[in-house]
């Protein structure tokens, strides 16, 4: 049994080298490379899960910059903050990649009150109309509890009255999506399933989670690019650049924020190999 590591939730658990190697394999490392990196990390003095992540990221960068980018995706989503808008924009793009028409910040009058909708969704060929609410968290270990889907469900039902008037009762299938970059509690998942909501989190549902959708569609946020400093990532977000596919069309922005020529070439290489252009 390995030494104890403090998780972001405050709980302690034994360091599991196999679990770390598996996470590196999911990020694209060959099994022998994953174990080599995990073993090098295990030799370092670590007290928290944050220490493990940092040591693994640095070891991955030394081996393969693109592996480091994929391994760091969860943290990259948290780095989209502190405001929630870049995450909302990113999730709209991910929903578009999944076959929806998606637009941000729509105002819809419900039966009772007016609602600002994070993402308005459509699949015209399947007669689907929906709304999505994004709950962004930039603190590791935080979870979305049952109060959030309860509140969202009431908003969704209020908006459905407007959809019925607009499209006709029974003419469309309505979808309500609750999206977060973190986890849901068991009760939140239970209520979501009972109410017919679509819950989407970092690892939920297993086969169609945010992590799997990113892997499937290749939409990498600019905050995952390891060649950029934290300040440079913030400057890009301030300019409305959230995805690396957007950055590929505005490479001149990198020079504007002081990124050197050699680093620009590295970033272009990373974008070309990791990010699918849609």
ROMIGU-311910 format. One line per 8 residues: number of its first residue (from 1); for each residue z negated, y, x negated of N, C-alpha, C, O. Coordinates in steps of 0.02 Angstrom, whole numbers, always signed. Layout:
BEGIN
NUM = Z:Y:X:Z:Y:X:Z:Y:X:Z:Y:X ~ ...
***
This chain:
BEGIN
1 = +0:-60:-42:+0:+0:+0:+0:+62:-44:-38:+66:-92 ~ +42:+112:-28:+46:+173:-67:-11:+220:-52:-50:+208:-6 ~ -15:+274:-91:-67:+323:-80:-54:+360:-14:+2:+360:+12 ~ -107:+390:+13:-101:+422:+78:-66:+490:+72:-76:+528:+25 ~ -24:+503:+122:+13:+566:+127:-6:+600:+192:-8:+568:+245 ~ -19:+664:+190:-34:+702:+251:+31:+723:+284:+72:+758:+253 ~ +41:+703:+347:+100:+721:+385:+94:+793:+412:+40:+823:+408 ~ +149:+820:+438:+149:+888:+465:+103:+894:+526:+81:+949:+543
9 = +90:+838:+559:+45:+838:+617:-28:+840:+597:-72:+848:+640 ~ -42:+831:+532:-112:+829:+508:-137:+758:+498:-189:+748:+467 ~ -100:+709:+524:-120:+639:+516:-103:+615:+446:-60:+643:+412 ~ -138:+563:+423:-125:+534:+357:-94:+465:+365:-113:+427:+411 ~ -47:+448:+322:-16:+382:+322:+1:+363:+251:+11:+406:+208 ~ +5:+298:+237:+23:+276:+170:+95:+295:+153:+139:+293:+196 ~ +107:+315:+91:+175:+329:+68:+216:+265:+71:+195:+213:+45 ~ +274:+268:+104:+317:+210:+115:+383:+221:+79:+427:+257:+103
17 = +391:+189:+21:+451:+199:-19:+513:+171:+16:+567:+198:+9 ~ +504:+117:+55:+560:+87:+92:+586:+134:+146:+646:+139:+156 ~ +540:+168:+179:+558:+216:+232:+598:+274:+202:+647:+297:+231 ~ +577:+297:+142:+612:+352:+109:+682:+330:+89:+730:+367:+98 ~ +687:+269:+60:+753:+245:+40:+799:+238:+100:+859:+252:+96 ~ +772:+216:+157:+812:+208:+217:+838:+276:+242:+895:+281:+264 ~ +797:+328:+237:+818:+394:+259:+875:+420:+214:+920:+454:+238 ~ +872:+403:+151:+925:+423:+105:+990:+384:+119:+1044:+412:+114
25 = +983:+321:+138:+1042:+282:+157:+1075:+311:+219:+1136:+314:+224 ~ +1034:+332:+268:+1061:+362:+328:+1098:+427:+312:+1145:+446:+347 ~ +1077:+460:+258:+1110:+522:+237:+1173:+508:+197:+1209:+554:+177 ~ +1187:+444:+184:+1250:+426:+151:+1244:+398:+81:+1294:+383:+50 ~ +1183:+389:+56:+1174:+361:-11:+1185:+286:-11:+1167:+252:+37 ~ +1216:+260:-63:+1222:+188:-72:+1152:+159:-82:+1109:+194:-109 ~ +1139:+97:-60:+1071:+69:-64:+1040:+74:-134:+980:+90:-139 ~ +1078:+60:-187:+1049:+63:-254:+1030:+134:-274:+980:+145:-307
33 = +1071:+182:-253:+1056:+253:-268:+996:+276:-227:+953:+312:-253 ~ +993:+255:-164:+936:+274:-122:+870:+250:-152:+821:+287:-153 ~ +870:+188:-175:+808:+161:-205:+792:+194:-272:+734:+204:-288 ~ +843:+211:-310:+832:+245:-374:+799:+313:-362:+752:+331:-397 ~ +825:+349:-313:+795:+415:-297:+724:+406:-270:+679:+442:-290 ~ +715:+358:-224:+649:+347:-194:+598:+327:-247:+541:+350:-244 ~ +618:+287:-294:+571:+266:-348:+553:+325:-393:+496:+330:-416 ~ +601:+370:-405:+586:+428:-447:+538:+475:-410:+494:+505:-441
41 = +547:+481:-344:+502:+522:-304:+432:+492:-303:+382:+528:-306 ~ +428:+426:-298:+363:+391:-293:+321:+402:-356:+259:+397:-353 ~ +352:+418:-412:+315:+428:-474:+285:+498:-478:+243:+511:-522 ~ +305:+542:-433:+278:+610:-434:+213:+615:-395:+200:+574:-351 ~ +173:+665:-413:+110:+675:-378:+123:+714:-314:+145:+772:-316 ~ +109:+683:-257:+123:+714:-192:+63:+706:-146:+29:+655:-147 ~ +51:+757:-105:-5:+756:-59:+17:+759:+14:-19:+734:+58 ~ +75:+789:+27:+97:+799:+96:+169:+775:+106:+206:+763:+58
49 = +189:+768:+170:+258:+750:+185:+306:+804:+161:+363:+790:+145 ~ +283:+866:+160:+324:+922:+135:+338:+913:+61:+393:+928:+37 ~ +287:+889:+23:+296:+876:-48:+350:+822:-59:+392:+828:-103 ~ +348:+770:-17:+397:+716:-22:+467:+742:-9:+514:+727:-46 ~ +473:+782:+44:+539:+809:+61:+566:+852:+4:+625:+846:-15 ~ +525:+895:-24:+546:+940:-77:+567:+900:-139:+619:+914:-169 ~ +526:+850:-158:+542:+810:-217:+606:+770:-207:+646:+763:-252 ~ +615:+743:-146:+674:+703:-131:+736:+747:-131:+789:+727:-155
57 = +730:+807:-104:+787:+854:-102:+809:+871:-173:+868:+871:-188 ~ +760:+887:-217:+777:+905:-285:+809:+846:-322:+856:+855:-361 ~ +782:+786:-311:+811:+726:-343:+881:+713:-317:+925:+692:-355 ~ +892:+725:-253:+959:+714:-223:+1009:+764:-250:+1067:+747:-263 ~ +988:+826:-259:+1032:+878:-286:+1055:+859:-356:+1113:+868:-374 ~ +1008:+832:-396:+1025:+812:-465:+1077:+755:-464:+1119:+751:-509 ~ +1074:+712:-413:+1120:+656:-410:+1186:+674:-376:+1240:+659:-402 ~ +1182:+706:-317:+1242:+719:-277:+1226:+776:-228:+1186:+767:-182
65 = +1256:+834:-239:+1242:+893:-197:+1256:+880:-124:+1220:+904:-80 ~ +1310:+842:-109:+1328:+829:-39:+1277:+783:-6:+1263:+791:+54 ~ +1249:+736:-43:+1195:+694:-16:+1135:+737:+1:+1103:+727:+53 ~ +1119:+784:-42:+1062:+829:-30:+1072:+869:+34:+1024:+879:+72 ~ +1132:+892:+46:+1147:+931:+106:+1135:+888:+169:+1104:+912:+216 ~ +1159:+826:+168:+1149:+783:+227:+1076:+765:+236:+1052:+761:+293 ~ +1041:+753:+181:+970:+735:+185:+929:+793:+214:+878:+782:+247 ~ +950:+854:+201:+911:+913:+219:+928:+942:+287:+907:+998:+303
73 = +966:+906:+328:+990:+935:+391:+934:+954:+440:+938:+1006:+473 ~ +882:+914:+445:+828:+930:+491:+795:+997:+472:+783:+1039:+515 ~ +781:+1005:+407:+752:+1068:+384:+802:+1125:+392:+782:+1181:+407 ~ +867:+1110:+383:+918:+1161:+391:+919:+1190:+462:+929:+1250:+471 ~ +907:+1147:+512:+903:+1172:+581:+843:+1217:+590:+847:+1268:+624 ~ +786:+1198:+560:+726:+1241:+564:+738:+1308:+530:+712:+1359:+551 ~ +779:+1307:+478:+793:+1369:+441:+840:+1416:+479:+852:+1472:+457 ~ +866:+1394:+537:+906:+1439:+578:+864:+1493:+610:+890:+1544:+633
81 = +797:+1483:+611:+752:+1532:+641:+741:+1592:+595:+775:+1599:+544 ~ +694:+1637:+613:+644:+1627:+666:+667:+1639:+738:+635:+1613:+784 ~ +720:+1676:+748:+744:+1685:+818:+779:+1621:+840:+803:+1583:+798 ~ +783:+1611:+905:+815:+1550:+931:+890:+1555:+940:+922:+1504:+953 ~ +919:+1616:+934:+990:+1623:+951:+1037:+1583:+906:+1083:+1551:+932 ~ +1028:+1583:+839:+1074:+1542:+798:+1073:+1468:+818:+1125:+1435:+816 ~ +1015:+1443:+838:+1011:+1373:+860:+1049:+1364:+926:+1083:+1314:+935 ~ +1044:+1412:+971:+1081:+1409:+1034:+1156:+1409:+1021:+1194:+1371:+1052
89 = +1178:+1452:+975:+1249:+1455:+958:+1272:+1390:+926:+1326:+1364:+940 ~ +1230:+1362:+882:+1246:+1299:+849:+1252:+1243:+900:+1298:+1202:+896 ~ +1205:+1239:+947:+1206:+1185:+996:+1265:+1192:+1044:+1291:+1141:+1067 ~ +1286:+1253:+1059:+1346:+1262:+1100:+1406:+1232:+1064:+1448:+1200:+1096 ~ +1410:+1243:+999:+1466:+1214:+960:+1462:+1138:+959:+1514:+1105:+963 ~ +1402:+1111:+954:+1394:+1038:+954:+1412:+1008:+1022:+1440:+954:+1025 ~ +1396:+1044:+1076:+1416:+1021:+1143:+1492:+1025:+1152:+1521:+981:+1183 ~ +1523:+1076:+1124:+1597:+1080:+1127:+1628:+1022:+1089:+1677:+993:+1112
97 = +1599:+1005:+1032:+1624:+948:+994:+1615:+883:+1032:+1651:+834:+1020 ~ +1568:+882:+1079:+1555:+822:+1120:+1596:+821:+1184:+1587:+776:+1225 ~ +1642:+869:+1192:+1688:+867:+1249:+1676:+917:+1304:+1712:+917:+1354 ~ +1626:+961:+1296:+1611:+1011:+1347:+1643:+1078:+1330:+1656:+1092:+1272 ~ +1655:+1118:+1381:+1665:+1190:+1371:+1595:+1220:+1372:+1556:+1206:+1418 ~ +1580:+1262:+1323:+1512:+1288:+1318:+1513:+1361:+1298:+1549:+1381:+1253 ~ +1472:+1401:+1333:+1466:+1472:+1317:+1393:+1492:+1319:+1354:+1467:+1360 ~ +1374:+1538:+1276:+1305:+1560:+1270:+1289:+1620:+1314:+1333:+1660:+1333
105 = +1224:+1626:+1329:+1195:+1686:+1360:+1231:+1709:+1424:+1256:+1765:+1428 ~ +1233:+1664:+1472:+1263:+1680:+1537:+1208:+1698:+1587:+1153:+1670:+1585 ~ +1222:+1744:+1632:+1175:+1764:+1684:+1198:+1733:+1750:+1255:+1743:+1771 ~ +1153:+1695:+1782:+1170:+1662:+1845:+1115:+1679:+1897:+1056:+1671:+1883 ~ +1136:+1701:+1954:+1089:+1714:+2009:+1073:+1648:+2043:+1117:+1615:+2070 ~ +1010:+1630:+2043:+988:+1571:+2080:+974:+1590:+2152:+986:+1647:+2173 ~ +948:+1542:+2190:+930:+1557:+2260:+873:+1607:+2263:+870:+1650:+2307 ~ +827:+1602:+2214:+766:+1643:+2216:+767:+1701:+2166:+749:+1757:+2183
113 = +788:+1686:+2103:+786:+1737:+2051:+848:+1731:+2007:+885:+1682:+2010 ~ +857:+1781:+1965:+913:+1781:+1917:+890:+1745:+1853:+832:+1752:+1831 ~ +936:+1707:+1823:+919:+1668:+1764:+966:+1684:+1706:+1027:+1690:+1715 ~ +937:+1692:+1647:+978:+1696:+1586:+984:+1625:+1558:+934:+1594:+1541 ~ +1045:+1602:+1553:+1058:+1533:+1533:+1077:+1530:+1460:+1122:+1566:+1438 ~ +1043:+1488:+1421:+1059:+1482:+1350:+1130:+1457:+1339:+1168:+1486:+1300 ~ +1148:+1403:+1374:+1215:+1375:+1368:+1241:+1354:+1437:+1208:+1316:+1473 ~ +1299:+1380:+1456:+1332:+1359:+1517:+1384:+1306:+1499:+1424:+1316:+1453
121 = +1384:+1250:+1535:+1425:+1192:+1516:+1474:+1174:+1572:+1458:+1180:+1631 ~ +1533:+1152:+1551:+1582:+1128:+1599:+1622:+1070:+1568:+1636:+1069:+1508 ~ +1639:+1022:+1611:+1689:+971:+1595:+1735:+968:+1656:+1727:+925:+1699 ~ +1784:+1013:+1660:+1826:+1019:+1720:+1861:+954:+1739:+1866:+939:+1799 ~ +1884:+916:+1690:+1920:+854:+1705:+1875:+801:+1737:+1899:+754:+1769 ~ +1808:+809:+1729:+1761:+763:+1759:+1720:+796:+1814:+1672:+766:+1839 ~ +1738:+857:+1833:+1702:+895:+1885:+1628:+902:+1870:+1586:+897:+1915 ~ +1612:+914:+1806:+1543:+923:+1785:+1530:+996:+1769:+1569:+1029:+1735
129 = +1474:+1021:+1795:+1450:+1089:+1780:+1376:+1082:+1762:+1340:+1043:+1792 ~ +1355:+1120:+1712:+1285:+1114:+1693:+1258:+1174:+1657:+1295:+1221:+1639 ~ +1194:+1173:+1646:+1160:+1224:+1606:+1117:+1188:+1554:+1094:+1132:+1565 ~ +1106:+1222:+1498:+1062:+1195:+1446:+1012:+1248:+1425:+1029:+1307:+1419 ~ +951:+1227:+1415:+899:+1271:+1389:+879:+1245:+1320:+864:+1185:+1313 ~ +879:+1289:+1271:+863:+1270:+1202:+792:+1292:+1184:+773:+1349:+1195 ~ +754:+1246:+1157:+686:+1260:+1134:+683:+1250:+1059:+678:+1194:+1034 ~ +687:+1306:+1024:+688:+1304:+951:+618:+1307:+923:+577:+1348:+945
137 = +603:+1265:+874:+539:+1265:+840:+551:+1265:+765:+593:+1226:+740 ~ +516:+1308:+728:+523:+1307:+655:+459:+1286:+620:+450:+1299:+560 ~ +415:+1251:+657:+355:+1223:+628:+360:+1147:+630:+364:+1118:+684 ~ +359:+1114:+571:+362:+1040:+570:+305:+1010:+610:+248:+1034:+608 ~ +319:+956:+645:+267:+921:+682:+257:+944:+753:+222:+911:+791 ~ +288:+1000:+772:+279:+1024:+841:+319:+981:+889:+370:+952:+871 ~ +295:+976:+951:+328:+935:+1002:+335:+974:+1067:+296:+1020:+1081 ~ +384:+956:+1106:+395:+986:+1172:+356:+944:+1222:+370:+885:+1231
145 = +307:+975:+1256:+266:+937:+1303:+294:+940:+1373:+346:+972:+1386 ~ +261:+907:+1419:+287:+897:+1487:+295:+963:+1526:+335:+966:+1572 ~ +258:+1015:+1508:+263:+1078:+1544:+333:+1108:+1538:+357:+1142:+1584 ~ +366:+1095:+1482:+432:+1126:+1470:+485:+1096:+1517:+521:+1135:+1549 ~ +493:+1029:+1521:+542:+1004:+1570:+523:+1018:+1642:+567:+1026:+1684 ~ +459:+1023:+1657:+438:+1042:+1725:+464:+1112:+1742:+493:+1122:+1796 ~ +455:+1158:+1697:+478:+1227:+1707:+554:+1230:+1710:+582:+1262:+1754 ~ +588:+1195:+1664:+660:+1197:+1663:+689:+1166:+1726:+739:+1190:+1753
153 = +659:+1113:+1750:+683:+1079:+1811:+682:+1127:+1870:+728:+1126:+1911 ~ +631:+1169:+1875:+628:+1217:+1931:+684:+1269:+1925:+713:+1288:+1975 ~ +699:+1291:+1865:+754:+1338:+1854:+821:+1305:+1871:+864:+1335:+1904 ~ +829:+1243:+1849:+891:+1206:+1861:+903:+1198:+1936:+959:+1208:+1959 ~ +852:+1181:+1973:+859:+1172:+2045:+875:+1237:+2080:+912:+1238:+2130 ~ +849:+1292:+2055:+864:+1358:+2084:+938:+1375:+2073:+971:+1403:+2117 ~ +963:+1359:+2013:+1033:+1373:+1997:+1081:+1328:+2037:+1136:+1349:+2054 ~ +1060:+1267:+2051:+1102:+1221:+2089:+1122:+1250:+2156:+1178:+1238:+2179
161 = +1078:+1288:+2188:+1096:+1320:+2252:+1157:+1365:+2244:+1200:+1367:+2287 ~ +1160:+1402:+2188:+1218:+1445:+2175:+1280:+1403:+2162:+1335:+1421:+2185 ~ +1273:+1349:+2125:+1330:+1305:+2112:+1358:+1275:+2176:+1418:+1270:+2185 ~ +1313:+1257:+2222:+1335:+1229:+2286:+1377:+1280:+2325:+1428:+1263:+2355 ~ +1356:+1344:+2323:+1394:+1396:+2357:+1460:+1409:+2323:+1511:+1421:+2356 ~ +1460:+1405:+2256:+1520:+1421:+2217:+1572:+1365:+2221:+1631:+1378:+2229 ~ +1549:+1303:+2216:+1596:+1247:+2211:+1600:+1204:+2275:+1648:+1167:+2284 ~ +1549:+1210:+2318:+1546:+1168:+2377:+1499:+1110:+2366:+1499:+1079:+2313
169 = +1459:+1094:+2416:+1410:+1039:+2409:+1446:+974:+2396:+1492:+954:+2432 ~ +1423:+939:+2343:+1452:+874:+2327:+1518:+876:+2290:+1546:+823:+2275 ~ +1543:+935:+2274:+1608:+941:+2240:+1602:+937:+2164:+1652:+925:+2130 ~ +1542:+946:+2137:+1532:+943:+2065:+1470:+900:+2050:+1425:+893:+2091 ~ +1470:+871:+1990:+1410:+839:+1964:+1374:+890:+1921:+1403:+920:+1876 ~ +1310:+899:+1935:+1271:+949:+1899:+1229:+916:+1844:+1198:+864:+1855 ~ +1228:+948:+1786:+1189:+922:+1729:+1142:+976:+1703:+1162:+1033:+1692 ~ +1080:+957:+1694:+1031:+1001:+1664:+1009:+973:+1597:+983:+917:+1593
177 = +1021:+1011:+1544:+1006:+988:+1476:+947:+1028:+1447:+947:+1089:+1448 ~ +898:+992:+1421:+843:+1023:+1384:+850:+1000:+1311:+846:+941:+1296 ~ +860:+1049:+1267:+878:+1033:+1197:+826:+1063:+1150:+806:+1121:+1157 ~ +805:+1023:+1101:+759:+1048:+1050:+776:+1019:+982:+803:+964:+978 ~ +759:+1055:+929:+769:+1029:+862:+710:+988:+838:+708:+965:+780 ~ +661:+978:+881:+602:+938:+863:+597:+877:+909:+649:+849:+928 ~ +536:+857:+927:+526:+797:+967:+498:+813:+1036:+472:+868:+1047 ~ +503:+765:+1082:+473:+770:+1148:+412:+723:+1151:+410:+671:+1118
185 = +361:+743:+1189:+306:+698:+1201:+329:+642:+1248:+381:+648:+1280 ~ +289:+589:+1253:+306:+534:+1299:+310:+557:+1371:+355:+536:+1407 ~ +264:+600:+1392:+264:+625:+1461:+326:+669:+1474:+354:+667:+1529 ~ +346:+708:+1424:+406:+750:+1433:+467:+706:+1444:+509:+721:+1486 ~ +473:+652:+1405:+529:+606:+1413:+526:+571:+1481:+577:+564:+1514 ~ +467:+550:+1500:+459:+516:+1565:+479:+561:+1623:+514:+540:+1668 ~ +456:+625:+1621:+474:+671:+1674:+549:+684:+1674:+581:+685:+1726 ~ +578:+694:+1614:+649:+708:+1610:+690:+652:+1640:+738:+665:+1677
193 = +672:+590:+1626:+708:+533:+1653:+700:+530:+1729:+748:+518:+1765 ~ +639:+540:+1752:+625:+537:+1824:+663:+592:+1862:+687:+580:+1918 ~ +668:+652:+1832:+700:+708:+1865:+776:+709:+1856:+811:+751:+1884 ~ +802:+663:+1815:+874:+661:+1804:+899:+713:+1755:+958:+730:+1756 ~ +855:+737:+1711:+875:+786:+1661:+903:+751:+1600:+888:+692:+1587 ~ +943:+786:+1561:+968:+761:+1498:+925:+793:+1443:+927:+853:+1432 ~ +886:+752:+1408:+845:+776:+1353:+879:+760:+1287:+901:+703:+1276 ~ +882:+809:+1243:+916:+801:+1179:+872:+830:+1124:+858:+890:+1123
201 = +850:+787:+1079:+807:+808:+1023:+834:+784:+957:+888:+753:+954 ~ +798:+797:+903:+821:+779:+837:+835:+704:+832:+886:+684:+802 ~ +792:+662:+860:+803:+589:+858:+806:+558:+927:+802:+497:+933 ~ +813:+598:+980:+814:+572:+1048:+875:+600:+1086:+890:+659:+1081 ~ +910:+556:+1124:+903:+483:+1126:+931:+452:+1062:+969:+483:+1026 ~ +912:+391:+1048:+924:+361:+982:+997:+365:+961:+1013:+386:+905 ~ +1043:+343:+1005:+1113:+339:+985:+1151:+404:+994:+1207:+411:+968 ~ +1123:+452:+1031:+1158:+515:+1043:+1112:+575:+1030:+1114:+625:+1066
209 = +1069:+569:+979:+1024:+622:+961:+1062:+677:+925:+1120:+669:+908 ~ +1028:+733:+912:+1060:+787:+874:+1081:+762:+805:+1136:+777:+782 ~ +1037:+723:+774:+1053:+697:+707:+1117:+655:+709:+1159:+661:+665 ~ +1124:+612:+760:+1184:+570:+766:+1246:+612:+783:+1300:+598:+758 ~ +1237:+662:+825:+1294:+704:+844:+1320:+744:+784:+1381:+752:+776 ~ +1274:+768:+742:+1295:+803:+681:+1335:+756:+636:+1388:+774:+610 ~ +1308:+696:+628:+1342:+645:+587:+1411:+629:+615:+1459:+621:+577 ~ +1416:+624:+682:+1478:+605:+715:+1530:+660:+711:+1589:+646:+700
217 = +1509:+722:+719:+1557:+777:+725:+1564:+820:+662:+1608:+862:+658 ~ +1519:+810:+614:+1525:+846:+551:+1514:+921:+556:+1543:+959:+517 ~ +1472:+942:+603:+1457:+1014:+610:+1394:+1030:+569:+1338:+1018:+592 ~ +1403:+1056:+510:+1347:+1070:+465:+1329:+1144:+468:+1372:+1187:+461 ~ +1264:+1160:+479:+1244:+1231:+479:+1245:+1259:+408:+1234:+1223:+360 ~ +1258:+1324:+402:+1261:+1355:+336:+1194:+1350:+299:+1192:+1352:+238 ~ +1139:+1343:+337:+1073:+1337:+306:+1064:+1272:+269:+1015:+1264:+233 ~ +1111:+1225:+276:+1107:+1162:+239:+1139:+1166:+170:+1129:+1122:+129
225 = +1176:+1219:+157:+1212:+1224:+93:+1163:+1239:+36:+1133:+1292:+33 ~ +1154:+1190:-8:+1103:+1194:-59:+1120:+1245:-114:+1076:+1264:-153 ~ +1182:+1267:-118:+1202:+1316:-169:+1182:+1387:-151:+1186:+1432:-193 ~ +1162:+1398:-89:+1142:+1465:-66:+1066:+1473:-71:+1029:+1425:-60 ~ +1044:+1534:-86:+973:+1549:-84:+952:+1560:-12:+994:+1569:+32 ~ +886:+1559:+0:+861:+1570:+69:+883:+1640:+93:+902:+1648:+150 ~ +879:+1689:+49:+898:+1757:+68:+972:+1761:+86:+990:+1794:+134 ~ +1014:+1727:+48:+1086:+1728:+63:+1101:+1693:+130:+1146:+1715:+166
233 = +1064:+1641:+145:+1073:+1607:+210:+1054:+1654:+267:+1088:+1657:+318 ~ +999:+1692:+257:+978:+1740:+309:+1032:+1793:+319:+1045:+1814:+375 ~ +1062:+1816:+264:+1114:+1868:+269:+1175:+1842:+308:+1206:+1880:+346 ~ +1193:+1779:+298:+1249:+1751:+335:+1232:+1745:+409:+1273:+1761:+452 ~ +1171:+1722:+425:+1150:+1718:+495:+1151:+1786:+528:+1170:+1793:+586 ~ +1130:+1837:+491:+1129:+1905:+517:+1200:+1929:+533:+1210:+1973:+576 ~ +1250:+1900:+499:+1320:+1918:+512:+1352:+1873:+564:+1412:+1877:+577 ~ +1311:+1830:+595:+1337:+1787:+648:+1369:+1723:+623:+1401:+1688:+662
241 = +1362:+1707:+559:+1389:+1645:+531:+1336:+1591:+534:+1286:+1594:+498 ~ +1346:+1541:+576:+1297:+1488:+587:+1321:+1422:+558:+1282:+1385:+529 ~ +1385:+1407:+566:+1413:+1342:+544:+1457:+1351:+482:+1487:+1403:+472 ~ +1460:+1299:+442:+1501:+1305:+381:+1575:+1310:+397:+1613:+1337:+358 ~ +1595:+1285:+456:+1665:+1294:+477:+1681:+1367:+488:+1737:+1389:+474 ~ +1632:+1406:+512:+1642:+1478:+520:+1645:+1512:+451:+1685:+1557:+440 ~ +1603:+1489:+406:+1601:+1518:+339:+1668:+1508:+303:+1689:+1550:+264 ~ +1701:+1451:+316:+1765:+1438:+283:+1817:+1491:+300:+1864:+1502:+262
249 = +1809:+1523:+358:+1855:+1576:+378:+1833:+1645:+356:+1868:+1695:+367 ~ +1774:+1648:+324:+1747:+1713:+302:+1717:+1705:+232:+1661:+1728:+219 ~ +1753:+1673:+187:+1729:+1663:+119:+1713:+1729:+85:+1670:+1732:+41 ~ +1748:+1782:+105:+1736:+1848:+75:+1665:+1871:+86:+1639:+1912:+48 ~ +1632:+1846:+141:+1563:+1864:+153:+1518:+1843:+95:+1468:+1877:+80 ~ +1535:+1787:+63:+1493:+1762:+8:+1493:+1812:-49:+1441:+1825:-80 ~ +1550:+1840:-64:+1553:+1889:-118:+1516:+1953:-98:+1485:+1986:-140 ~ +1519:+1970:-34:+1484:+2030:-9:+1409:+2025:-18:+1375:+2075:-29
257 = +1382:+1964:-14:+1309:+1956:-20:+1288:+1935:-90:+1230:+1915:-101 ~ +1334:+1939:-137:+1316:+1929:-207:+1321:+1858:-233:+1291:+1843:-285 ~ +1358:+1815:-200:+1366:+1746:-224:+1420:+1747:-279:+1475:+1773:-269 ~ +1404:+1716:-336:+1450:+1716:-393:+1511:+1672:-381:+1511:+1629:-337 ~ +1562:+1683:-421:+1626:+1648:-412:+1618:+1572:-418:+1646:+1535:-377 ~ +1580:+1549:-468:+1571:+1477:-478:+1536:+1445:-418:+1553:+1390:-396 ~ +1486:+1480:-391:+1449:+1455:-333:+1494:+1455:-271:+1490:+1409:-230 ~ +1536:+1505:-264:+1583:+1507:-208:+1628:+1446:-209:+1642:+1416:-157
265 = +1650:+1427:-268:+1693:+1368:-275:+1656:+1304:-256:+1684:+1260:-224 ~ +1592:+1299:-275:+1551:+1242:-255:+1544:+1238:-179:+1551:+1185:-150 ~ +1532:+1295:-149:+1523:+1298:-76:+1587:+1278:-41:+1586:+1242:+9 ~ +1644:+1303:-65:+1707:+1284:-35:+1720:+1209:-41:+1747:+1178:+5 ~ +1700:+1181:-96:+1707:+1108:-106:+1663:+1071:-56:+1685:+1022:-25 ~ +1601:+1094:-48:+1555:+1062:-1:+1581:+1067:+71:+1578:+1018:+108 ~ +1605:+1125:+89:+1632:+1135:+156:+1691:+1088:+168:+1696:+1058:+221 ~ +1734:+1083:+119:+1793:+1041:+127:+1778:+968:+134:+1813:+932:+170
273 = +1725:+944:+101:+1709:+872:+103:+1660:+853:+158:+1659:+795:+180 ~ +1618:+901:+181:+1566:+884:+229:+1580:+908:+301:+1559:+876:+349 ~ +1615:+963:+307:+1622:+994:+373:+1691:+983:+402:+1741:+997:+370 ~ +1692:+958:+462:+1756:+947:+497:+1776:+1011:+532:+1734:+1043:+565 ~ +1838:+1030:+526:+1862:+1093:+556:+1886:+1080:+627:+1931:+1039:+638 ~ +1856:+1116:+674:+1874:+1107:+744:+1890:+1175:+773:+1906:+1180:+833
***
